[in-house]
Amino acid sequence: MRRLLVVLPHAPALLPSALKSGFASLAEGAVAALGFEQLVFVRAAQAADGVAQGTGLERFARWWLSQLRWMVPAQEQPLRAVRLAALVVRLAQQLPAAPPGTRVLAPERLWRAAQVAPDAADAALSDWLGRP
């Protein structure tokens, strides 16, 4: 067991900012203790459920509360699954050349990498990994 890359969704408003770039649970700490040469936790913002069940009043309340998503900063919005997958693949390709260690890729940094061209994203991820 040398490398592990874990992609974890999180609700943007529920994870305190101090935990976005560190371990958010004891389970993550336990995984880190397994002795991987390289371990990366990728925190990706989670999209809200589109479930439209319940009474008319419940659906109205859910819609009303869903309007709060406009108050969430852009860098905390979820990425499209295709873009997230592309970034994770690029990260996995760069991981073998990176120095050993346990890292947590915060959602804001992931969002910034998704906003640039693929070559610039490679450079940003390489810089974050500490590759030469």
JODALIN-V480818 format. One record per residue. N is the residue number from 0. PHI is phi in whole degrees, 0 to 359 (* if undefined). OMEGA is omega in whole degrees, 0 to 359 (* if undefined). Layout:
{{N | PHI | OMEGA} {N | PHI | OMEGA}}
This chain:
{{0 | * | 183} {1 | 248 | 185} {2 | 228 | 175} {3 | 215 | 177} {4 | 239 | 184} {5 | 244 | 177} {6 | 258 | 183} {7 | 240 | 174} {8 | 280 | 173} {9 | 216 | 176} {10 | 283 | 188} {11 | 307 | 185} {12 | 271 | 186} {13 | 264 | 181} {14 | 263 | 179} {15 | 301 | 185} {16 | 299 | 179} {17 | 293 | 182} {18 | 268 | 181} {19 | 294 | 180} {20 | 246 | 177} {21 | 221 | 179} {22 | 290 | 182} {23 | 261 | 181} {24 | 207 | 177} {25 | 294 | 179} {26 | 297 | 178} {27 | 294 | 176} {28 | 297 | 178} {29 | 293 | 177} {30 | 296 | 179} {31 | 296 | 181} {32 | 282 | 181} {33 | 287 | 173} {34 | 91 | 175} {35 | 289 | 176} {36 | 294 | 177} {37 | 225 | 180} {38 | 226 | 180} {39 | 231 | 171} {40 | 259 | 178} {41 | 257 | 179} {42 | 266 | 180} {43 | 246 | 178} {44 | 298 | 183} {45 | 262 | 176} {46 | 285 | 179} {47 | 290 | 177} {48 | 292 | 178} {49 | 262 | 183} {50 | 288 | 181} {51 | 244 | 180} {52 | 253 | 177} {53 | 104 | 180} {54 | 286 | 179} {55 | 300 | 179} {56 | 293 | 178} {57 | 295 | 178} {58 | 296 | 178} {59 | 296 | 179} {60 | 297 | 179} {61 | 296 | 178} {62 | 296 | 181} {63 | 300 | 180} {64 | 290 | 179} {65 | 294 | 179} {66 | 293 | 178} {67 | 293 | 180} {68 | 300 | 178} {69 | 291 | 180} {70 | 269 | 179} {71 | 279 | 180} {72 | 303 | 184} {73 | 302 | 182} {74 | 289 | 176} {75 | 253 | 177} {76 | 283 | 178} {77 | 293 | 175} {78 | 275 | 173} {79 | 294 | 184} {80 | 302 | 181} {81 | 295 | 180} {82 | 292 | 178} {83 | 299 | 180} {84 | 298 | 179} {85 | 298 | 179} {86 | 293 | 179} {87 | 294 | 177} {88 | 296 | 178} {89 | 298 | 178} {90 | 296 | 179} {91 | 296 | 178} {92 | 292 | 182} {93 | 274 | 186} {94 | 300 | 181} {95 | 300 | 181} {96 | 271 | 182} {97 | 274 | 176} {98 | 293 | 180} {99 | 298 | 177} {100 | 153 | 176} {101 | 251 | 183} {102 | 227 | 174} {103 | 234 | 179} {104 | 271 | 183} {105 | 293 | 182} {106 | 299 | 180} {107 | 293 | 179} {108 | 292 | 177} {109 | 298 | 179} {110 | 297 | 179} {111 | 298 | 179} {112 | 294 | 180} {113 | 283 | 185} {114 | 272 | 184} {115 | 250 | 178} {116 | 296 | 182} {117 | 306 | 179} {118 | 294 | 178} {119 | 292 | 176} {120 | 295 | 176} {121 | 301 | 180} {122 | 295 | 180} {123 | 294 | 179} {124 | 292 | 178} {125 | 297 | 178} {126 | 297 | 180} {127 | 296 | 179} {128 | 287 | 181} {129 | 84 | 178} {130 | 284 | 177} {131 | 289 | *}}
